[in-house]
Every structure is written in structure tokens, then in C-alpha cells.
Amino acid sequence: MLTMKNVRSEENRIFADVYPENWGFSAVVSVNKFNLDDFSIELIKNEKAQNYISAYTSKAINRLRKIISGDEKMRNEMKIVWY
């Protein structure tokens, strides 16, 4: 599970702060509104977590893509759960 907080739209990008469950670090992800393949990930607090956060950030990036495409409503805070 992960929590996306501070989901926001700025100019041509949509951003979210990503907090993986019980990991003690976060990342900021963003996706370009006009090119869904253009995304960025900025790891916060723990550079060693880079290897572990990709599963979480990929879920967050896909959720941002759904928001951009109109399949999902943008909310300030969102939870993503998977099995």
C-alpha cells in the first residue's frame, strides 16, 4: 500500500508526494500531461531506498496517468492498495 499526498497540477505536469507504507521515506513523482511517457521520480530522505521504491513509484505514476486521461478523479490524498 502507498499513500499519495499533495496531488497537484502545475503547468504541464501533475505531481504527487508518494509515501510507501511503513518505509520511512518518500518520493515526488510527476507526469507530463501531454506526454504520458515523460515522468520523473525524485527520492526524498534515503538514497539507498532507490532500489526498493520503483514498485511504489510505478503504481503512483500509473495512477497519475489515469488522472490525466480522465479515468480517475484527482484528489489531494489518495491510497493505492494492491495484492
N, C-alpha and C positions, 0 to 999 in steps of 0.2 A: 504494500500500500504506500501511496505517497500523497502528499498534500501540495497543491499548487496555490500559492498566495500571491496577492498583489497582481492579479492578471490584468493587464492593461494594454491599450493600443496607443502607440506613439508613432506618428508619421506613417511610414510604410511597413512597420513591424508590429507584431504583437508579442508581448513579454510575459513571463511568469517566473516567480521565485519558487523553486522546487525543493521540498523537504521530504526526503525518504524517511520512512517510519523507523524510528529508533537508531538512526545512523549518526546523529550529531554533526552533520554538515549539510550544506545546501548548495544549490547551483541556480544560476539565472539562465533561462533558455529563451530564445526568441526565434520567430519565423517571419520571413518576408511575406507580406500579404499578396504580392504579385508574382512571387516565385516560391512555391512551397518547398522546393529543393534547397533553398537558401536559408539555412538555420545556423544558430550559434549557441555554444554552451560555455558558460563562464563558471568555473568551480570556485566556491567560496569556502574558506576556513581550513581545508585539508586537501592538499595537492595529492597525497598518497591515495586518496579515495577515487582518483580518476579512473582506475580500472574497474571499480565496482559501480560507479554511478551511471554507466551507459545504459543499463537496463531501465533505470528510472527515468533518465532524461529522454530516452526514445519514446517512452509512454507519454511523457509530457509534451514532446514535440508533436506526436500524432494527435493529441487532444487539441493543441493549438491549431493544427491543420484543419481539424473538424470545425473549430470555431470560425476560422476564416472561410471555409466552404459553406457555412451556414447550417451544417448538420447538428451543431451544438450551440447553445446559448452561452455567451460569455458572462461569467460571474467572478466576483472579486476573489473568492476562495472556492476551490474545487478539490474533491478527493477522488483518487483513482485506485480501484481495487482490482486485482487480478489473481488468478489461481495458478 
